[in-house]
Structures are given as structure tokens and as C-alpha cells.
Amino acid sequence: MNILCYKDSYLKECKSTVIEVNELGIVLDQTVFYHGGGGQPSDTGKLIYNSIVYEVKNINKIDGKIFHVIDGEKPEVNSIVEVFIDWENRYKLMRTHTALHILCGVIWRDYGASVTGGDMKPLSGRMDFELNEMSVNFSKEVEQKINFEVKSSRNIKVYDLPREEAFKIPDLIRTKINLLPKGIESIRIVDIEGLDLQADGGTHVHNTSEVGYIKMVGHESKGKNNKRLRIEII
């Protein structure tokens, strides 16, 4: 199956052929939907077949297949369907995901802290770091630094590398635990030029200037050596 957003996260629609139908949903030969992962939710959107509009209720990745969950009588195998994502929602998630990478890049560069967790919604998110403590002015200091990176208009590249070559890159994995399955032979790389280079499967904007202003809206301790930072995009 061809997951088109891996190559171009700005694609909003495509035509696809139904290749499998069962109780889990329908599988297409290609899709613009992102199935979710790494803290980023799956896309929302719709399928159209014979003028019937199907709301995609969920996207599930099972055994390497992407199932589009819809209600009603499903299109048959070999049917041609039109596929549309909710672009407004996707673009907000792209901006948010990139904002979290900017935050991660700054924290790694300036404070040497690994990521211990994260989550996001459209235009808001949080990230946990292996930090011993945070000063009173820490969040304000970080807010200034991450928005400097936004204004720096850094280009963002996405590409694949063979696993062996990818793991020669220092600090490729910024999470405390390496979550990449051992069986993956090709690693998708997201590179915010001059700031952050990581293995990542989500969708991102082309340039940091697209993100918008990143506001720090909360910081808290989640235990010893674990601190949480919350952001919103405004």
C-alpha cells in the first residue's frame, strides 16, 4: 500500500482502488490519510464512491495494512473511490508536530535532555523531558528560543535512509527508549536544517516559518528527572 503523505504531506486528495474489504474496514492501494503514531492522531476525512459520501470514522494500521473505518455498505473490491482528508485539521497537526520537533531540538541542543513522552492535538501539545529541575524562568527562556527558530525560517526535509546508514547518525533517536521496531529496514528522517534531525513517521510543514507563534502554556514536574512542557500555537 502506498501511503502518499510519507512523500508529500501537502496532498489533500487522491483516487484509489479498493483492494480489501472486511469487518475491520477497507484497504486501498494508496491513501492520503496518515494512520497516526508518534503522538500524532490519525487524519479525519471522507471517501466518495458512486456519489455516496462515507465519513472515515477511524484509521487503523494492522499487520502493515491501513484500514479505513466507515459505516454503511462498503464499496466492493476493485471499486474506484475518491479520498479526501480534512485538510484544515491535517495542517494544524503538521504545524503542531513541527513545533514539538523545534521544542525537542532546542531542549536537546541547549539542555542535553532526552524526550520521555509526548502527545498532541491540533495546535496544542506537550512533551516530557529527562530534566532534573526547571528554574522559574525556564519556560519563558525556552519560549524565546523556540520562536527564534520559527522566525529563522529553517527548511525541513523528509527522506528515507537504510537502517544501517541511518543509525550511523549521532543522536538520531531523541527518545529515552528506542521505539523503532527492529524489523524496519528503511528509516524515515525528518530534518529541520541546522536544528533537529530525528527518525519520525509523522507529517510536517516545509519551513519553520509556517508553524506560527509557539506559546508555552504550562510546565510541571512528573516525578524525579521528568518534566513536562505544554505548548499552544497562536
C-alpha positions as CSV (number, residue, x, y, z in Angstrom):
1,M,0.0,0.0,0.0
2,N,1.3,3.4,-0.9
3,I,0.9,6.0,1.9
4,L,1.2,9.2,0.0
5,C,1.6,11.5,2.9
6,Y,5.0,9.9,3.7
7,K,6.3,11.6,0.5
8,D,4.1,14.7,0.3
9,S,2.3,15.8,3.5
10,Y,0.5,18.6,1.5
11,L,-1.5,16.2,-0.7
12,K,-5.2,16.6,0.2
13,E,-6.9,14.0,-2.0
14,C,-6.4,11.1,-4.4
15,K,-8.2,8.4,-6.3
16,S,-7.7,4.9,-5.1
17,T,-8.7,1.3,-5.8
18,V,-10.3,-0.8,-3.1
19,I,-8.1,-3.9,-2.6
20,E,-9.6,-5.5,0.5
21,V,-12.9,-5.3,2.4
22,N,-13.7,-6.9,5.7
23,E,-15.1,-6.2,9.2
24,L,-12.1,-4.1,10.0
25,G,-12.7,-1.6,7.2
26,I,-11.5,-1.1,3.7
27,V,-7.9,-1.2,2.4
28,L,-6.9,1.0,-0.6
29,D,-4.0,0.7,-3.0
30,Q,-3.0,4.2,-1.9
31,T,-4.2,6.8,0.5
32,V,-3.5,10.4,1.6
33,F,-4.6,9.5,5.2
34,Y,-2.0,9.4,7.9
35,H,-2.7,6.5,10.2
36,G,-1.4,8.1,13.4
37,G,1.6,7.3,15.5
38,G,4.4,9.0,17.5
39,G,1.8,11.1,19.4
40,Q,0.2,12.4,16.2
41,P,-3.5,11.5,15.8
42,S,-4.7,9.9,12.6
43,D,-6.3,12.1,10.0
44,T,-10.1,12.6,9.6
45,G,-11.8,12.9,6.2
46,K,-14.1,11.1,3.8
47,L,-14.3,8.7,0.9
48,I,-16.7,9.1,-2.1
49,Y,-18.0,6.2,-4.2
50,N,-20.8,6.5,-6.7
51,S,-21.8,9.8,-5.2
52,I,-22.1,8.3,-1.7
53,V,-20.0,10.1,0.9
54,Y,-18.5,7.9,3.6
55,E,-17.1,9.7,6.7
56,V,-13.9,8.0,7.8
57,K,-14.5,7.2,11.4
58,N,-11.1,5.9,12.2
59,I,-7.8,4.8,10.6
60,N,-6.1,1.6,11.9
61,K,-2.8,0.1,10.9
62,I,-2.9,-3.6,11.4
63,D,-0.2,-6.0,10.1
64,G,1.1,-3.3,7.8
65,K,-2.3,-2.6,6.2
66,I,-4.2,0.7,6.6
67,F,-7.9,0.1,7.3
68,H,-10.3,3.0,6.7
69,V,-13.2,2.5,9.0
70,I,-16.6,3.6,7.6
71,D,-20.3,2.9,8.3
72,G,-22.8,1.5,5.8
73,E,-22.5,-0.8,2.9
74,K,-18.9,-0.8,1.8
75,P,-17.6,-0.4,-1.7
76,E,-16.6,-3.7,-3.3
77,V,-13.0,-4.8,-4.1
78,N,-11.7,-3.1,-7.3
79,S,-14.0,-0.2,-6.9
80,I,-12.5,3.3,-7.5
81,V,-13.0,5.7,-4.7
82,E,-12.1,9.4,-4.1
83,V,-10.2,10.0,-0.9
84,F,-10.2,13.3,0.9
85,I,-8.6,14.3,4.2
86,D,-9.8,17.2,6.4
87,W,-7.0,19.5,5.3
88,E,-7.6,22.2,7.9
89,N,-7.2,19.6,10.7
90,R,-4.2,18.0,9.0
91,Y,-2.4,21.3,8.5
92,K,-2.9,22.2,12.2
93,L,-1.4,18.9,13.2
94,M,1.6,19.4,10.8
95,R,2.3,22.8,12.4
96,T,1.9,21.3,15.9
97,H,4.2,18.3,15.1
98,T,6.9,20.6,13.7
99,A,6.6,22.9,16.8
100,L,7.2,19.9,19.0
101,H,10.3,19.0,17.0
102,I,11.5,22.6,17.3
103,L,11.0,22.3,21.1
104,C,12.8,19.0,21.2
105,G,15.7,20.3,19.1
106,V,16.2,23.3,21.4
107,I,15.9,21.3,24.6
108,W,18.4,18.7,23.3
109,R,20.8,21.3,22.0
110,D,20.8,23.7,25.0
111,Y,20.0,21.4,27.9
112,G,21.0,17.9,26.7
113,A,17.7,16.3,27.7
114,S,16.1,13.3,26.1
115,V,12.4,13.0,25.4
116,T,10.4,10.7,27.7
117,G,6.9,11.2,26.2
118,G,4.7,13.4,24.2
119,D,1.2,13.9,22.8
120,M,-0.5,16.4,20.5
121,K,-3.9,17.8,19.3
122,P,-4.4,20.3,16.6
123,L,-2.5,23.4,17.7
124,S,-1.6,22.1,21.2
125,G,0.7,19.5,22.6
126,R,3.0,18.5,25.4
127,M,6.4,17.0,25.7
128,D,8.2,15.3,28.6
129,F,11.9,15.5,29.1
130,E,14.6,13.9,31.3
131,L,15.3,17.0,33.3
132,N,16.3,17.2,36.9
133,E,14.7,20.6,37.5
134,M,13.3,23.7,35.9
135,S,14.0,27.3,37.1
136,V,11.3,29.9,37.5
137,N,12.2,31.5,34.2
138,F,12.9,28.2,32.3
139,S,9.6,28.2,30.3
140,K,10.0,31.9,29.2
141,E,13.6,31.2,28.2
142,V,12.5,28.2,26.1
143,E,9.6,30.1,24.5
144,Q,12.0,32.8,23.3
145,K,14.4,30.2,21.9
146,I,11.9,28.2,20.1
147,N,10.2,31.2,18.5
148,F,13.7,32.4,17.4
149,E,13.9,29.1,15.5
150,V,10.4,29.7,14.0
151,K,11.5,33.1,12.7
152,S,14.7,31.7,11.4
153,S,12.7,30.1,8.6
154,R,14.6,26.8,8.7
155,N,13.8,24.4,5.8
156,I,12.5,21.0,6.7
157,K,13.5,17.9,4.7
158,V,12.0,14.5,4.8
159,Y,13.7,11.4,3.4
160,D,14.4,7.7,3.9
161,L,17.7,6.1,4.7
162,P,18.6,2.4,5.0
163,R,18.5,1.3,8.7
164,E,22.3,0.7,8.9
165,E,23.1,4.1,7.4
166,A,20.5,5.9,9.5
167,F,21.9,4.6,12.8
168,K,25.3,6.0,12.0
169,I,23.8,9.4,12.6
170,P,24.7,10.6,16.1
171,D,21.6,11.2,18.4
172,L,19.1,10.0,15.7
173,I,16.8,8.8,18.5
174,R,15.9,11.5,20.9
175,T,13.5,9.5,23.0
176,K,14.8,7.9,26.2
177,I,13.8,4.5,24.8
178,N,14.3,3.5,21.1
179,L,10.7,2.8,19.9
180,L,11.7,1.8,16.3
181,P,10.7,-1.8,15.6
182,K,13.8,-4.0,14.8
183,G,12.2,-5.2,11.5
184,I,12.1,-1.8,9.8
185,E,14.8,-1.7,7.1
186,S,14.2,1.9,6.0
187,I,14.1,4.8,8.4
188,R,12.2,8.0,7.7
189,I,14.2,11.0,8.6
190,V,12.8,14.5,9.4
191,D,15.5,17.2,9.3
192,I,14.9,20.7,10.5
193,E,18.1,22.0,8.9
194,G,20.6,23.2,11.5
195,L,18.5,22.4,14.5
196,D,16.9,18.9,14.7
197,L,17.4,15.6,12.9
198,Q,15.3,12.6,14.0
199,A,13.7,9.4,12.9
200,D,10.0,10.2,12.6
201,G,6.9,8.9,10.9
202,G,4.5,11.9,11.1
203,T,3.6,14.8,8.9
204,H,5.4,18.2,8.9
205,V,5.4,21.6,7.2
206,H,8.1,22.6,4.8
207,N,9.6,25.5,6.8
208,T,9.5,26.5,10.4
209,S,8.0,29.9,9.5
210,E,4.7,28.1,8.8
211,V,4.3,27.0,12.4
212,G,3.2,30.3,13.9
213,Y,4.0,31.6,17.4
214,I,4.6,28.9,19.9
215,K,3.4,29.8,23.4
216,M,4.4,27.9,26.5
217,V,1.2,27.4,28.4
218,G,2.4,25.2,31.2
219,H,5.2,23.4,32.9
220,E,5.1,20.8,35.6
221,S,7.1,18.0,37.3
222,K,6.0,14.5,36.5
223,G,8.5,13.0,39.0
224,K,12.2,12.8,39.5
225,N,14.1,13.6,36.3
226,N,10.9,14.0,34.3
227,K,9.5,17.4,33.5
228,R,6.6,18.3,31.2
229,L,6.2,21.4,28.9
230,R,2.9,22.3,27.3
231,I,2.6,24.4,24.2
232,E,-0.1,26.1,22.1
233,I,0.2,27.5,18.6
234,I,-1.3,31.0,18.2
